[in-house]
Amino acid sequence: MKCRKVKRLLSIYIDGELEGSKSQEVENHLSTCVSCAGELESLSKQSSHLRELFASIRVPALSPDFAREFYEQLEEKGRWWEIDWWFPYQQPVLAGVAMACLLLAILFYPKGNGVKVGKDEPLPLIVREAVSEVGRLSEQEILKNQAEDIISRLL
C-alpha cells in the first residue's frame, strides 16, 4: 500500500473503524514507513487531546418540561412565516424596490438610436452618416470618390 492511501486511511484506522484486511495492510505499511508512522503518532495525539477536551465539557441538564415550554413560547410568538412586524413597512419597502427597479431599468436601457448591429449595439454617428450617404450614391460615384481619394493621397 502506498503512503498517499495510508495517510487517507489513518483517521479511520485510529478510530478503529477500518475493516480487517485494510487494517492489516495499514499496519504492515506503518511498520516499514517512518513518515506514515510519524503521521499516525501526530494524529493519535490530536485525537486524544480532542477526546479529553470533549470529556471536560459539561452540558447543563435540561428540565423535563423544556420541550413543552419551548413549543409554548413558539406558539405565543407565532409561526415564523406569520410576520406581523412586516405589515407597517410593507408599502414603503415595496415602493423602494419598485423605484430601484425603475432606476436600474433607466440606467441600463440601451442608449442611442439608429441601425443596430451585432449584439444590439448602436452604430456610431459617423458610421450611420456614411451608411446613409452610401445609400444615396451610385456604385460609379463611390468608385469615383475612392479613386479621387487615392490620387489625392499620392500627390
C-alpha positions in Angstrom: 0.0 0.0 0.0 1.3 3.5 -0.9 1.8 6.4 1.5 -0.9 8.5 0.0 -3.6 5.8 0.5 -2.4 5.0 4.0 -2.5 8.7 5.0 -6.1 8.9 3.9 -7.0 5.8 6.0 -5.1 6.8 9.2 -8.0 8.7 10.8 -10.3 5.7 10.2 -7.6 3.4 11.5 -7.1 5.4 14.7 -10.9 5.3 15.4 -10.8 1.5 14.9 -13.3 1.6 12.1 -11.1 0.1 9.4 -12.0 -3.4 8.3 -9.7 -6.3 8.9 -7.7 -6.7 5.7 -7.2 -3.0 5.1 -6.3 -2.5 8.8 -3.6 -5.2 8.4 -2.3 -3.6 5.2 -2.0 -0.2 7.0 -0.2 -1.9 10.0 2.2 -3.6 7.6 2.9 -0.2 5.9 3.3 1.6 9.2 6.0 -0.9 10.3 8.1 -0.1 7.3 7.4 3.6 6.7 8.7 6.2 9.1 6.8 9.1 7.5 3.4 7.5 7.9 4.2 6.2 11.4 5.0 9.8 12.4 1.7 11.0 10.8 -0.1 8.3 12.9 1.6 9.4 16.1 0.6 13.1 15.4 -3.0 12.2 14.6 -3.2 9.9 17.7 -2.1 12.8 19.9 -4.6 15.2 18.3 -7.3 12.6 18.7 -6.5 12.0 22.4 -6.5 15.8 23.0 -9.9 16.2 21.4 -11.3 13.3 23.4 -10.0 15.0 26.6 -11.5 18.3 25.6 -14.9 16.8 24.8 -14.9 14.9 28.1 -14.2 18.1 30.0 -17.2 19.9 28.5 -20.2 19.8 30.8 -23.6 20.1 29.2 -26.3 21.5 31.5 -29.2 19.2 32.2 -32.5 20.3 30.6 -35.6 20.4 32.6 -38.2 17.7 31.8 -40.6 20.3 30.7 -38.1 22.0 28.3 -39.7 20.8 25.1 -43.2 21.7 26.2 -42.1 25.2 27.3 -40.1 25.7 24.1 -43.2 24.9 21.9 -45.4 27.1 24.1 -43.1 30.0 23.5 -43.1 29.4 19.8 -46.9 29.4 19.8 -47.0 32.6 21.8 -44.7 34.3 19.3 -46.5 32.9 16.3 -45.1 30.9 13.4 -42.0 32.1 11.7 -43.9 32.8 8.4 -46.5 35.0 10.2 -44.5 38.2 10.2 -46.7 40.8 11.9 -43.9 43.4 12.0 -43.8 43.4 8.2 -47.1 45.0 7.6 -46.4 48.5 8.8 -43.3 48.6 6.5 -44.8 46.7 3.6 -45.8 49.6 1.4 -42.7 51.7 1.8 -40.4 48.7 1.2 -42.3 47.7 -1.9 -42.2 51.3 -3.2 -38.5 51.4 -2.6 -38.0 48.1 -4.5 -40.1 49.4 -7.4 -38.1 52.6 -7.5 -34.8 50.7 -7.5 -36.0 48.5 -10.4 -37.1 51.6 -12.3 -33.7 53.3 -11.7 -31.8 50.2 -12.9 -34.0 49.9 -16.0 -33.3 53.6 -16.8 -29.6 53.2 -16.2 -29.1 50.1 -18.2 -31.5 50.9 -21.1 -29.6 50.8 -24.4 -28.7 54.3 -25.4 -28.7 55.7 -29.0 -31.0 55.2 -31.9 -30.4 54.0 -35.4 -29.3 50.9 -37.0 -28.3 48.0 -34.7 -25.5 45.7 -35.5 -24.2 42.5 -33.9 -25.4 42.3 -30.3 -27.9 45.2 -30.4 -25.1 47.8 -30.3 -26.0 51.1 -32.0 -23.7 52.2 -34.8 -21.6 55.3 -34.1 -22.8 58.5 -35.6 -20.0 58.7 -38.2 -20.8 55.2 -39.4 -24.5 56.0 -39.6 -23.8 59.0 -41.8 -21.5 57.0 -44.0 -24.1 54.3 -44.4 -26.8 56.8 -45.3 -24.5 58.6 -47.8 -23.6 55.3 -49.5 -27.3 54.5 -49.8 -27.7 57.8 -51.8 -24.7 57.3 -54.0 -24.5 55.1 -57.1 -21.8 52.5 -57.5 -20.0 54.7 -60.0 -19.9 57.6 -57.7 -18.5 55.5 -54.9 -15.7 54.2 -57.2 -15.0 57.8 -58.4 -14.8 59.1 -54.8 -12.4 56.2 -53.9 -10.2 56.9 -57.0 -10.1 60.7 -56.1 -9.1 59.8 -52.6 -6.3 57.6 -53.7 -5.0 60.2 -56.2 -5.1 62.9 -53.6 -3.0 60.8 -51.2 -0.4 60.0 -53.9 0.1 63.6 -54.8 
